[in-house]
């Protein structure tokens, strides 16, 4: 009978960011069992989780309700892939609703007053209808923000490997607790998050070209290895028949500009690696916002041609420091010299 058992309806809520009067909540409506990520999984358990991570069944056009702690409710409808987005303004200050770390707690649920929900409930596919999430709303004490790449910047991934074979192996066959962070990365990020005051709560933003399917996996990795909490901004992998409008810019460049435009009074430190296009994206955003970028740190990779190209960019760049670092302590030393960390 288990072969014919229907998966429950769930809502995956992604950690996002907002402003004092701006709500921006993303997630996905799925027919799925919640993934059970835990430490020291067996090889079989890791493979099973990997399969379930990508073999998702979306709930198309689901009606979704967002509820704030003050009782306010908002509605939206998921798209044909199950993704939903609340992107709206409110007439009160959301900072009054955040917790001590600068996060606004939210509850997301399926709208109960429609035929699709009633049918799913009859089929016993809705055991719970209350899914929690949170939105980062930077505190006024924040001195600056940090935007960081993930792959080969804080996590050994192998994006420069032949045909990206190492990326595939690490993603599909290694649990989050067996992935290796770059030496000293978590300590560097904690120092930047705390800032010169030691308790600045400087906002962290993590960028990756990975699909949203890997959100929980990456969230677990960051938590397990002691990185500061922050929004993880991934992307939807388009299929050949996907009619979703394409972004005018690459995903990372698009998110970078969104963050800087969202917080016009905040300066940023950008962290990436020399293996992909981080230098190009960061250079472009610094040229567009020359007074807003404090520094750019780029981790060196073992690829001579890519390193030569990035070194040429860094040597000719004068808007802000663009520094290639072998280890995290080099970035720590530079940031301390400039009074950004204790």
Secondary structure as UniProt FT lines:
FT   HELIX           2..4
FT   STRAND          9..14
FT   STRAND          16..17
FT   TURN            20..21
FT   STRAND          22..31
FT   TURN            39..40
FT   HELIX           43..54
FT   STRAND          57..58
FT   TURN            60..61
FT   STRAND          63..68
FT   TURN            69..70
FT   STRAND          73..77
FT   TURN            80..81
FT   STRAND          83..89
FT   HELIX           94..97
FT   TURN            100..101
FT   STRAND          103..110
FT   HELIX           115..122
FT   TURN            123..124
FT   STRAND          131..136
FT   TURN            140..141
FT   STRAND          145..149
FT   TURN            152..154
FT   TURN            159..160
FT   HELIX           162..164
FT   HELIX           165..173
FT   HELIX           176..178
FT   TURN            183..184
FT   HELIX           185..194
FT   TURN            196..197
FT   STRAND          204..211
FT   HELIX           212..214
FT   HELIX           215..224
FT   TURN            225..226
FT   STRAND          231..235
FT   TURN            240..241
FT   HELIX           251..262
FT   TURN            264..265
FT   STRAND          268..273
FT   HELIX           278..288
FT   TURN            290..292
FT   STRAND          293..299
FT   HELIX           304..316
FT   STRAND          321..325
FT   HELIX           328..337
FT   TURN            338..339
//
